[in-house]
Every structure is written in structure tokens, then in C-alpha cells.
Amino acid sequence: MTNSGLPDLPIDSFDDETLEIRAYAEALAQFIMECDTPMTIAIQGDWGSGKTSMMNLVKAAMLAQYPGKACPVWFNTWQYSQFNAQDQLGLSLLTHFITEVAGESRDNREQMLNVLAGVGRFAAIAGSMWLTGSADGARGLQEGVAQPLGPVEAISKLKRQLDELTEKRRRAMGVERVVVFIDDLDRLVPERAVELLEVFKLFLDVKGCVFVLACDYQVIAQGLQKKFGIGERELKGKSFFDKIIQLPFSMPVSQYDTGRYTRDLLTRIGITAQETDLETYKGLITKSVGLNPRSMKRLFNAFQLISLVAAKKEVLKDTDAATRDERQRILLACLCLQTAFEPVYRHLIDKGSELTANCLTDLKALDPEGTDADLCRLSEDLGGGKGQMMQRLPAFIESFIAAVQLASDSKEELSDKEMHNLAEILSFSSITATTSTVLVPEGGGRDSLLLKRTLDQLATCLNDEHAEQLDELSARFKVAKAISRTGLPYGALELEGAGWLCDRKRVQVSCGFDARGEWAGVHMTASNFKWLCEFMESKIGKIVPYQEPDRCSTDDGCYWLAYGEMDGAKPLEEQLSEFEGTVRDALAKVIPTLAGK
């Protein structure tokens, strides 16, 4: 039976490796076992590029090629940073390292106590954290320190004892070196990542040890800028990174065997593709989500889900115009467009029955200063002429057009038949879109465009106004988007904050404006609704909403901050102006409150 979904889990065995990175892992393992020590290696790459998998494979290769010669230690910074433990992350790293190296002997345990006692201000915390789990352990540790040491003496003593402890353990185990793998450094708030590197460099420069870090250089650069005001240009001059890292290794994403990986992912989700289509699939993927394994898994999860729906609705069945395989290929092309070029996807969706071949060919040469107002706005949404999406779009559109072309149509240019087939599949693909297909007011036209543009502009302004707090929420919880326009089945548009965590409850903030001009409001939902009501009443309360304060109830499972029926006699511009004011008042209270938790 085919499994549903591709979990975002790293691989830990060469049996599961399909990106052809075995040679890199084995070479790194050989370097680790043959280099002088101490040595620090940074495995660098974007989030989701496979750094943890690479470290797992390096560890596997090291243990297989050099049995009994290495003592591996694994430290996951992300796990230790949870439960409000980020302030003690450096201590957690030291404690974990000593625990692993000290082993089970009583002597080594006592030596570990002395090492931690060498840094007097850590002693009580460390004793209570792991040794006994009791207050007695913490008191005993404090009593063992007659006089707190000064910082210079404490650091010197700690480094000396770490050297002695490591050497003793290596002799006892008969190993040549201790290899410490430190994972998920780039999932920390950037300032914390820098602080951990500082602790790491200060204390763990230990002979007989090799440290392997998984990190993103840009995260470190951001952390330095926030912590010390050092920009990336100054960072290179100060060589902060180079002082810690002796061997930088970048993930070889450009060398990944994308064809093999694509075939493997398709097989795992139970989707078959013709060999002739695999190159097209590869082109669509590499020119949209790129060679990032995590992004590819997300794409194929969406592909499997929408294919399952399509099978039940018989959307992908053979037609007079297109075969099942062709329609499946076009569906993947639409998902790639949706994932990597969302403004373009929205633009084509909005075209509806007016979608023509020119709509696609125009995308290959977008001009931010052209005469077509819609295309100029699209260019702005893509970041202008120097934006990455603008620069990548032409190559993707070439692959997209190739995917849309049908064997039953011999013309080089896209025909009406091919465009009709595309429009049908494009519309169906919207069920996995972050931004849903928008249902516009009756009559469409100017009011529809005004509504969408106004809400897009408001989303941009709100993101700018609350940038610092939204950045904090995004970094803390890895939220991909902050505030954006989306559509609702009943014909509403809303500005929707991605799910934020607050007191371990997932909170959703929605600002809805009915596309028919009948109502507007701001409400919140949460995974624990009782908690939400108590939290909101104690922290924020109600925001004066239009003309109907009684509507701010919880009867429908939503905590309404503001709600009101719109006056249909007013022009849409005036209605939207009132809506903007209410949204700003609401989010000015909601976002700082959530960011402060």
C-alpha cells in the first residue's frame, strides 16, 4: 500500500539516500578522522537543504569506516531551545558535552561537578538540571564552591578541566577522538545562534575533539548585526565566522541528482510518470522550488493530495484534448507556479475565462515601466526588475509553456484548446493555494479590482508597521507568512496572520471584508477557545466595532474584536476606509500582545 505524505524527516542511512551525496559524506568522515584537532567544521546550507541528513550520513560513514575509533556526541540546539530554555542554551551544551564524555563512572561524575563548579554562577542551575533532579543536588553543588571564581580564572579552569576530562575519556574508551555534532543552529533566533557560537569558541576548543556544526551563514550574519550592529560587509572584515570555523562545507545542492530524487518521491506517493515527462518534471521543479529537499517534499505532498482529489472527481481522466499523463503534468506545473510565483499564479487565476496564450508569453518579458497597468502591478509584486522572482520567472515560464503543450496539437504556439485545458486545471489546483481563489462582488470589474488592490496594499502597510514584532514571531515559530490577502468560500476577503503560538495555543487572527459589501469584522480563533476568551478579555478586551458592539460574541467559536454590517449606500472606497481603520486599531493591540508572550 502506498504511503500518504512525505514526512519532513532527515535520513540516517545510505539505504535511503537518493540525492547521490554518499561521496561527500564519506570524504567528510575521512577528513574528520584524519585531521589535526581541535577542528571545527561548518556544514552550511539553506534551511531544508539536507544538513541534518548529511551529518547523519557522515556519522554513519565514520562509524563504518573507523569502527571503535570515534566517540560521537549529538546535540540538537532546537530541542534544547524549547520550553523557554534559550537563555541557558550555552549551559545546556556544556552540560550535555560533559555528560556524554564523562560516562558512568563515579570519578568522572565528580570531575564533572568540579568542572561546572568552576563557573560559579552556573553551579546551582547545572546541578538541578541533570545530576539529581532535586534541590538537594543544587545545594550540594553550591556548598562545594567555597568562593566563587572570577570570570577569567573560572574560564581558564573550566577549559583546563575539559581538556583533562576529554583525554581521560578517550584513553578509557580507546578512541582517537570525540566528534560532536551540533544540529539546527540556524533554527534559533539569530542572536541566540551567535551567543552559542561564542560559548562554543570560549569553552569547547578541546584537543582530541572535532566539532561539526549545521548552520546557515546568513543566520549568523543576522545575529551579529542585531547583537553588535555589524553588517555583512564588516563581518567579513572582522572574520568572526572564520575564527570559529576551520573548514566550511557548503551543501552540494547543485550536484544533487534531482531526476533520481524526483522519481523516488513520485514512487513513494504512488504517482507514476512517463520517462518522457520526467525531464519536464525536473525542469519545472528546479526552476520553481529549486533543489531544496524540504521544499520538494512540500510540493509533492500537495501534488499527492490534489491528485487524490482529482482521482475521486475524475479531473485527470483522458479527454479528447489531453491524456491523463498530460493533465497530471500540467497539474504539477500549476502547483510549481503556485508555490514559487504566487503573485503570477493569482494573476492567471484572476484571468478566468480570459486566459489566453498571450497571458503566458507576456510573463517572459515583464516590464515594471510598461503600459499595461496589471502587468506593472504584477512586476511590483514580484519585487521589480531586480527582484529574484522577476529574474527567475522567464526560465520557469518556458518550462511551464512546454508542460502545457499537448501531443494532440501540433502547433508550436499554444492553441485555444490548450489554454482551455490549462484554465480548467489551474482553477482546480487552487485547493492547495495559500491564497484562495477570490470570489468577487457581483458584476466584478472596477470594484473587484479596487477591493483586491486595497487589501493587498493594507497587508503591505501592516507588515511594514509591525515588521519588528512580526519578525520576532516568524523567527520564533518559523511562520512563512505574516499577513496576506486570501479568499473565503462565502465571498469574503481577509487579511490573515499565519498561525501563531501563544502559551502553546495556536492562534489565528482574521480581518474579513465581505466581497458583497454586507459586513466586515476582525476576529480570533485558537486551539483552546476557553483559553482564548480568558486571554483576550484580560489582555485586550473589545475594540469598538462600527455600529454593532453586541455582535462581538463567542457564539460561533470566534472571538470577535470588531463586527459591523456595512452601509450599502456608501461608496466602496468609504467602506474600505472604515475597514482599514478598524483593522489597524485591532492589530495595533493584538500583534504586540502575541509578540510579547
URSUL-V318766 format. One record per pair of residues at least 6 apart in sequence whose ideal C-beta (glycine too) atoms are under 7 Angstrom apart, sorted by the first residue. I is the first residue (numbers start at 1). J is the second residue. D is the distance in Angstrom with one decimal. If there is no record, write none. Layout:
{{I | J | D} {I | J | D}}
This chain:
{{2 | 269 | 6.7} {2 | 270 | 3.2} {3 | 268 | 6.4} {4 | 304 | 6.7} {5 | 301 | 5.4} {5 | 304 | 6.8} {6 | 265 | 6.4} {6 | 268 | 6.4} {6 | 269 | 6.6} {6 | 297 | 4.3} {6 | 300 | 5.8} {6 | 301 | 5.5} {8 | 294 | 5.8} {8 | 297 | 6.0} {10 | 52 | 3.9} {10 | 53 | 4.2} {10 | 56 | 5.7} {11 | 17 | 6.0} {11 | 53 | 4.7} {11 | 56 | 6.4} {12 | 56 | 4.2} {12 | 60 | 6.8} {13 | 60 | 6.5} {14 | 22 | 5.8} {14 | 57 | 6.5} {14 | 60 | 6.6} {17 | 57 | 6.6} {18 | 260 | 5.3} {18 | 261 | 5.1} {18 | 264 | 4.4} {19 | 50 | 7.0} {19 | 256 | 4.5} {19 | 257 | 5.8} {19 | 261 | 5.4} {20 | 256 | 6.9} {20 | 257 | 4.0} {20 | 260 | 6.8} {21 | 54 | 6.6} {21 | 57 | 7.0} {21 | 252 | 6.5} {24 | 252 | 5.8} {25 | 54 | 6.2} {25 | 57 | 3.7} {25 | 58 | 5.0} {25 | 61 | 5.1} {26 | 61 | 4.7} {28 | 58 | 4.8} {28 | 249 | 6.6} {29 | 58 | 5.2} {29 | 61 | 3.8} {29 | 62 | 4.0} {29 | 65 | 6.0} {32 | 62 | 6.1} {32 | 179 | 5.9} {32 | 210 | 5.0} {33 | 62 | 6.3} {33 | 66 | 4.9} {33 | 69 | 6.6} {33 | 70 | 6.5} {35 | 210 | 6.8} {37 | 177 | 5.9} {37 | 207 | 5.7} {37 | 208 | 5.4} {37 | 209 | 6.0} {37 | 210 | 6.0} {38 | 205 | 5.3} {38 | 206 | 5.6} {38 | 207 | 5.8} {38 | 209 | 5.3} {39 | 210 | 4.8} {39 | 246 | 5.5} {39 | 247 | 6.9} {40 | 211 | 4.6} {40 | 213 | 6.9} {40 | 244 | 6.0} {40 | 245 | 5.4} {40 | 246 | 5.4} {41 | 210 | 7.0} {41 | 212 | 4.9} {41 | 247 | 4.5} {41 | 249 | 6.2} {42 | 213 | 5.0} {42 | 215 | 5.7} {42 | 245 | 4.4} {42 | 248 | 5.0} {42 | 249 | 6.7} {43 | 51 | 5.1} {43 | 54 | 5.6} {43 | 55 | 6.3} {43 | 212 | 6.5} {43 | 213 | 6.9} {43 | 214 | 5.1} {43 | 249 | 5.3} {43 | 251 | 6.8} {44 | 215 | 6.3} {44 | 216 | 6.6} {44 | 217 | 5.5} {44 | 248 | 5.9} {44 | 249 | 6.7} {44 | 250 | 5.0} {44 | 251 | 6.8} {45 | 51 | 5.2} {45 | 216 | 6.8} {45 | 250 | 6.4} {45 | 251 | 3.4} {45 | 253 | 6.9} {46 | 216 | 6.3} {46 | 292 | 6.2} {47 | 186 | 6.1} {47 | 216 | 6.3} {48 | 292 | 4.9} {48 | 293 | 6.5} {48 | 294 | 2.8} {48 | 295 | 6.1} {49 | 251 | 4.7} {49 | 253 | 5.7} {49 | 292 | 5.5} {49 | 293 | 6.9} {50 | 251 | 5.9} {50 | 293 | 5.0} {51 | 214 | 3.9} {51 | 251 | 6.2} {52 | 183 | 5.5} {52 | 214 | 6.1} {54 | 251 | 6.5} {55 | 181 | 5.1} {55 | 183 | 6.3} {55 | 212 | 6.0} {55 | 214 | 5.8} {58 | 212 | 6.8} {59 | 72 | 5.5} {59 | 181 | 6.5} {62 | 70 | 5.6} {62 | 179 | 6.7} {63 | 70 | 7.0} {68 | 174 | 6.8} {68 | 175 | 7.0} {69 | 175 | 5.7} {69 | 176 | 4.8} {70 | 175 | 5.8} {70 | 176 | 6.7} {70 | 177 | 5.8} {70 | 179 | 5.2} {71 | 173 | 5.8} {71 | 175 | 4.8} {71 | 178 | 4.7} {72 | 179 | 5.1} {72 | 181 | 6.7} {73 | 97 | 6.4} {73 | 100 | 4.4} {73 | 178 | 6.3} {73 | 180 | 4.6} {74 | 181 | 4.9} {75 | 93 | 5.9} {75 | 96 | 5.3} {75 | 180 | 6.6} {75 | 182 | 5.0} {76 | 183 | 4.9} {76 | 184 | 5.7} {77 | 89 | 6.5} {77 | 182 | 6.5} {77 | 183 | 6.7} {77 | 184 | 5.1} {77 | 185 | 5.5} {77 | 188 | 5.8} {77 | 196 | 6.5} {78 | 184 | 3.8} {78 | 187 | 4.5} {80 | 89 | 5.8} {80 | 92 | 4.4} {81 | 89 | 5.8} {81 | 188 | 5.6} {81 | 192 | 6.8} {85 | 92 | 6.6} {86 | 192 | 5.3} {88 | 125 | 6.6} {89 | 192 | 6.2} {89 | 196 | 5.6} {90 | 195 | 6.6} {90 | 196 | 5.9} {90 | 199 | 3.4} {91 | 122 | 5.4} {91 | 125 | 6.3} {91 | 126 | 6.3} {93 | 196 | 6.6} {93 | 199 | 6.6} {93 | 200 | 6.9} {94 | 203 | 6.1} {95 | 126 | 5.6} {95 | 129 | 6.2} {95 | 130 | 5.8} {97 | 180 | 6.5} {97 | 204 | 6.6} {98 | 112 | 4.7} {98 | 115 | 6.1} {98 | 165 | 6.8} {99 | 130 | 6.5} {101 | 165 | 5.9} {101 | 166 | 5.7} {101 | 169 | 4.8} {101 | 178 | 6.2} {102 | 108 | 3.8} {102 | 109 | 6.2} {102 | 111 | 6.7} {102 | 112 | 4.7} {102 | 165 | 6.4} {102 | 169 | 7.0} {103 | 169 | 6.3} {111 | 165 | 5.8} {113 | 141 | 6.2} {113 | 144 | 6.6} {114 | 161 | 6.6} {115 | 158 | 6.0} {115 | 161 | 4.5} {115 | 162 | 6.5} {115 | 165 | 6.6} {116 | 122 | 5.8} {116 | 123 | 5.8} {116 | 126 | 4.3} {117 | 123 | 5.0} {117 | 141 | 6.3} {117 | 144 | 5.4} {117 | 145 | 4.8} {118 | 149 | 6.3} {118 | 154 | 5.3} {118 | 157 | 4.2} {118 | 158 | 4.6} {118 | 161 | 6.4} {119 | 154 | 4.7} {119 | 158 | 5.6} {120 | 145 | 5.4} {120 | 148 | 3.4} {120 | 149 | 5.6} {120 | 154 | 6.5} {123 | 141 | 4.8} {123 | 142 | 5.8} {123 | 145 | 5.8} {124 | 138 | 4.5} {124 | 141 | 6.3} {124 | 142 | 5.3} {127 | 137 | 4.5} {127 | 138 | 4.4} {127 | 140 | 6.9} {127 | 141 | 3.5} {128 | 135 | 6.8} {128 | 137 | 6.1} {128 | 138 | 4.1} {131 | 137 | 4.8} {149 | 157 | 6.6} {155 | 202 | 6.5} {158 | 203 | 6.0} {159 | 203 | 6.2} {162 | 203 | 6.6} {162 | 206 | 5.3} {163 | 206 | 5.7} {163 | 207 | 6.0} {166 | 178 | 6.0} {166 | 206 | 5.1} {166 | 208 | 5.4} {166 | 209 | 6.2} {167 | 208 | 6.2} {170 | 178 | 6.7} {170 | 208 | 5.4} {177 | 208 | 5.3} {177 | 209 | 6.5} {177 | 210 | 5.8} {178 | 208 | 6.2} {178 | 209 | 4.8} {179 | 210 | 4.9} {179 | 212 | 6.7} {180 | 209 | 6.2} {180 | 211 | 4.8} {181 | 212 | 4.9} {182 | 211 | 6.5} {182 | 213 | 4.8} {182 | 214 | 7.0} {183 | 214 | 4.9} {184 | 214 | 6.6} {185 | 193 | 5.3} {185 | 196 | 6.8} {185 | 213 | 5.8} {185 | 214 | 6.1} {185 | 215 | 4.1} {186 | 193 | 6.7} {186 | 215 | 5.1} {186 | 216 | 3.8} {186 | 219 | 4.3} {189 | 475 | 5.2} {189 | 476 | 6.7} {190 | 219 | 5.2} {190 | 222 | 4.0} {190 | 223 | 3.3} {190 | 226 | 6.0} {191 | 223 | 4.9} {191 | 226 | 5.2} {191 | 227 | 4.9} {193 | 219 | 5.5} {193 | 220 | 6.1} {193 | 223 | 5.1} {194 | 220 | 6.3} {194 | 223 | 3.7} {194 | 224 | 5.8} {194 | 227 | 5.4} {197 | 244 | 5.7} {201 | 244 | 5.0} {204 | 211 | 6.6} {217 | 241 | 6.7} {220 | 241 | 6.0} {221 | 232 | 4.8} {221 | 235 | 5.5} {224 | 230 | 4.5} {224 | 235 | 5.6} {224 | 240 | 6.2} {225 | 231 | 5.7} {230 | 238 | 6.5} {253 | 291 | 4.4} {254 | 291 | 6.9} {256 | 291 | 5.1} {258 | 282 | 5.3} {258 | 285 | 6.8} {258 | 286 | 5.8} {258 | 291 | 6.1} {259 | 278 | 6.1} {259 | 282 | 5.2} {262 | 278 | 6.6} {262 | 281 | 5.6} {262 | 282 | 5.7} {262 | 285 | 6.3} {263 | 278 | 6.4} {265 | 296 | 6.6} {265 | 300 | 4.7} {266 | 273 | 5.7} {269 | 300 | 5.8} {269 | 304 | 4.1} {271 | 303 | 7.0} {271 | 304 | 6.7} {271 | 307 | 6.0} {273 | 281 | 6.2} {274 | 325 | 5.5} {277 | 325 | 6.3} {277 | 329 | 5.3} {280 | 329 | 6.2} {280 | 402 | 6.3} {280 | 403 | 5.4} {281 | 332 | 6.3} {283 | 399 | 4.2} {284 | 332 | 6.3} {284 | 333 | 5.4} {284 | 336 | 4.7} {284 | 399 | 5.1} {284 | 403 | 6.1} {285 | 296 | 6.4} {285 | 299 | 6.9} {285 | 336 | 6.5} {287 | 392 | 6.8} {287 | 395 | 5.2} {287 | 396 | 4.2} {287 | 399 | 5.4} {288 | 336 | 3.8} {288 | 339 | 6.2} {288 | 340 | 3.7} {288 | 396 | 5.7} {289 | 295 | 4.0} {289 | 296 | 6.0} {289 | 299 | 5.4} {289 | 336 | 6.8} {289 | 339 | 5.7} {289 | 340 | 5.6} {299 | 335 | 6.2} {299 | 336 | 6.9} {299 | 339 | 5.7} {302 | 335 | 5.6} {302 | 432 | 4.4} {303 | 332 | 5.8} {303 | 335 | 5.7} {305 | 432 | 6.5} {306 | 331 | 6.6} {306 | 335 | 7.0} {306 | 429 | 6.4} {306 | 431 | 6.3} {306 | 432 | 5.5} {309 | 431 | 6.6} {310 | 316 | 4.7} {310 | 331 | 6.9} {310 | 428 | 6.9} {315 | 428 | 5.5} {316 | 324 | 5.2} {316 | 327 | 4.7} {316 | 328 | 5.4} {316 | 331 | 7.0} {317 | 324 | 6.1} {318 | 324 | 5.2} {321 | 406 | 6.3} {321 | 408 | 6.1} {321 | 417 | 5.2} {321 | 421 | 5.4} {322 | 406 | 5.2} {322 | 421 | 5.3} {326 | 406 | 5.7} {326 | 407 | 7.0} {327 | 425 | 6.2} {329 | 403 | 5.3} {330 | 403 | 5.8} {330 | 404 | 5.8} {330 | 422 | 6.2} {330 | 425 | 5.0} {331 | 425 | 5.4} {331 | 429 | 6.1} {333 | 400 | 5.2} {333 | 403 | 4.0} {333 | 404 | 6.7} {334 | 425 | 5.9} {334 | 426 | 5.2} {334 | 429 | 4.0} {335 | 429 | 6.0} {335 | 432 | 6.7} {337 | 344 | 6.2} {337 | 345 | 4.9} {337 | 400 | 6.3} {338 | 345 | 4.5} {338 | 429 | 6.3} {338 | 432 | 6.9} {338 | 433 | 5.4} {341 | 389 | 6.0} {341 | 393 | 6.1} {341 | 396 | 6.8} {342 | 434 | 6.7} {342 | 435 | 6.4} {343 | 378 | 6.0} {343 | 381 | 3.7} {343 | 382 | 5.8} {344 | 363 | 6.3} {344 | 378 | 6.8} {344 | 393 | 6.7} {345 | 433 | 7.0} {346 | 435 | 6.1} {347 | 378 | 5.2} {348 | 355 | 6.2} {348 | 359 | 6.4} {348 | 426 | 6.1} {349 | 426 | 6.5} {349 | 430 | 6.3} {349 | 437 | 5.7} {351 | 359 | 5.7} {355 | 419 | 5.9} {355 | 423 | 4.8} {356 | 419 | 6.0} {357 | 413 | 6.2} {357 | 414 | 3.9} {357 | 419 | 5.8} {360 | 397 | 6.3} {360 | 401 | 5.8} {360 | 414 | 6.8} {362 | 375 | 6.3} {363 | 393 | 6.3} {363 | 397 | 4.9} {364 | 394 | 4.7} {364 | 397 | 5.1} {366 | 375 | 5.9} {366 | 378 | 6.6} {366 | 379 | 4.8} {366 | 390 | 6.5} {367 | 379 | 7.0} {368 | 376 | 6.1} {368 | 379 | 4.0} {368 | 380 | 6.7} {368 | 384 | 5.3} {368 | 385 | 5.4} {370 | 376 | 5.8} {379 | 390 | 6.6} {382 | 389 | 4.3} {382 | 390 | 4.6} {382 | 393 | 6.7} {383 | 389 | 5.6} {383 | 390 | 5.8} {384 | 390 | 6.5} {401 | 414 | 6.6} {404 | 414 | 6.3} {404 | 418 | 5.7} {404 | 422 | 5.1} {405 | 414 | 6.8} {405 | 418 | 6.3} {406 | 418 | 5.5} {406 | 421 | 6.9} {409 | 415 | 5.1} {409 | 417 | 6.1} {409 | 418 | 5.7} {430 | 436 | 6.3} {430 | 437 | 4.3} {434 | 481 | 6.9} {435 | 484 | 6.4} {435 | 485 | 6.5} {435 | 486 | 4.9} {436 | 486 | 5.4} {436 | 487 | 4.0} {437 | 487 | 5.8} {438 | 452 | 6.5} {438 | 487 | 4.0} {438 | 493 | 6.6} {439 | 487 | 6.1} {439 | 491 | 4.3} {439 | 515 | 5.9} {440 | 448 | 3.7} {440 | 515 | 5.7} {441 | 447 | 5.5} {441 | 448 | 6.0} {441 | 515 | 5.0} {441 | 516 | 5.5} {441 | 517 | 6.6} {447 | 572 | 5.4} {450 | 572 | 6.1} {451 | 493 | 6.2} {451 | 515 | 6.4} {451 | 572 | 6.9} {452 | 485 | 6.8} {454 | 576 | 4.9} {455 | 485 | 4.6} {455 | 493 | 5.3} {455 | 495 | 6.4} {455 | 513 | 7.0} {456 | 485 | 5.4} {458 | 495 | 6.5} {458 | 580 | 5.7} {458 | 583 | 6.8} {459 | 483 | 5.0} {459 | 484 | 5.5} {459 | 485 | 5.5} {459 | 495 | 5.3} {462 | 483 | 5.1} {462 | 495 | 6.8} {462 | 587 | 6.1} {463 | 470 | 6.4} {463 | 482 | 5.5} {463 | 483 | 5.4} {466 | 587 | 6.8} {466 | 591 | 4.8} {469 | 591 | 5.2} {469 | 592 | 5.9} {469 | 595 | 3.8} {470 | 482 | 4.2} {470 | 591 | 6.9} {472 | 595 | 5.2} {473 | 479 | 6.1} {473 | 500 | 5.5} {473 | 594 | 6.5} {473 | 595 | 5.6} {474 | 482 | 6.3} {477 | 500 | 6.4} {477 | 501 | 5.2} {479 | 498 | 4.4} {479 | 500 | 6.7} {480 | 498 | 6.5} {481 | 498 | 5.1} {482 | 497 | 6.3} {482 | 498 | 6.6} {483 | 495 | 5.3} {483 | 497 | 5.5} {484 | 496 | 6.5} {485 | 493 | 6.1} {485 | 495 | 6.4} {486 | 494 | 5.9} {486 | 496 | 5.3} {487 | 493 | 6.1} {488 | 494 | 6.3} {488 | 512 | 6.9} {491 | 514 | 6.4} {491 | 515 | 4.3} {491 | 516 | 5.6} {492 | 512 | 4.7} {492 | 513 | 6.4} {492 | 514 | 4.9} {492 | 515 | 5.9} {493 | 513 | 5.3} {493 | 515 | 5.9} {494 | 510 | 5.0} {494 | 511 | 5.6} {494 | 512 | 4.3} {495 | 511 | 4.3} {495 | 583 | 6.5} {496 | 510 | 5.3} {497 | 509 | 4.2} {499 | 506 | 4.7} {499 | 507 | 7.0} {499 | 508 | 5.8} {500 | 507 | 5.1} {500 | 594 | 5.3} {502 | 594 | 5.3} {502 | 597 | 4.7} {503 | 597 | 6.3} {505 | 526 | 4.9} {505 | 527 | 5.1} {505 | 528 | 4.9} {505 | 531 | 5.6} {506 | 526 | 6.5} {506 | 527 | 4.6} {507 | 524 | 6.3} {507 | 526 | 4.8} {507 | 594 | 6.5} {508 | 524 | 6.6} {508 | 525 | 4.7} {509 | 524 | 5.4} {509 | 590 | 5.7} {510 | 523 | 5.7} {511 | 522 | 4.8} {511 | 583 | 4.7} {511 | 586 | 7.0} {512 | 520 | 6.5} {512 | 521 | 5.8} {513 | 520 | 4.6} {513 | 579 | 5.2} {514 | 520 | 6.5} {517 | 566 | 5.2} {517 | 568 | 5.8} {517 | 572 | 6.6} {517 | 575 | 6.2} {518 | 565 | 6.5} {518 | 566 | 6.0} {519 | 563 | 7.0} {519 | 564 | 6.8} {519 | 565 | 5.3} {519 | 566 | 6.0} {520 | 564 | 6.3} {520 | 566 | 6.0} {520 | 579 | 4.8} {521 | 545 | 6.7} {521 | 560 | 5.9} {521 | 562 | 5.4} {521 | 563 | 3.6} {521 | 564 | 6.7} {522 | 561 | 4.5} {522 | 562 | 4.5} {522 | 582 | 6.3} {522 | 583 | 6.1} {522 | 586 | 4.2} {523 | 558 | 4.0} {523 | 559 | 6.1} {523 | 560 | 4.6} {523 | 561 | 6.4} {524 | 532 | 6.3} {524 | 536 | 6.7} {524 | 558 | 7.0} {524 | 559 | 4.7} {524 | 561 | 6.8} {525 | 557 | 6.6} {525 | 558 | 5.6} {526 | 532 | 3.7} {529 | 557 | 6.2} {532 | 559 | 5.5} {533 | 554 | 5.9} {533 | 559 | 6.0} {536 | 559 | 5.2} {539 | 593 | 5.2} {540 | 589 | 5.0} {540 | 590 | 6.7} {540 | 593 | 6.1} {542 | 549 | 6.9} {542 | 552 | 5.2} {542 | 561 | 6.5} {543 | 561 | 4.6} {543 | 562 | 5.0} {543 | 585 | 5.4} {543 | 586 | 5.1} {543 | 589 | 6.9} {545 | 551 | 7.0} {545 | 552 | 6.2} {545 | 562 | 3.2} {545 | 563 | 5.2} {545 | 564 | 5.3} {545 | 582 | 6.5} {546 | 562 | 6.8} {546 | 564 | 2.4} {546 | 582 | 6.9} {547 | 564 | 5.4} {548 | 563 | 6.0} {548 | 564 | 4.9} {548 | 565 | 6.7} {551 | 560 | 6.3} {551 | 563 | 4.0} {552 | 560 | 4.3} {552 | 561 | 6.8} {552 | 562 | 7.0} {552 | 563 | 6.1} {553 | 560 | 6.4} {561 | 586 | 4.9} {562 | 582 | 4.9} {562 | 586 | 5.9} {566 | 575 | 5.2}}
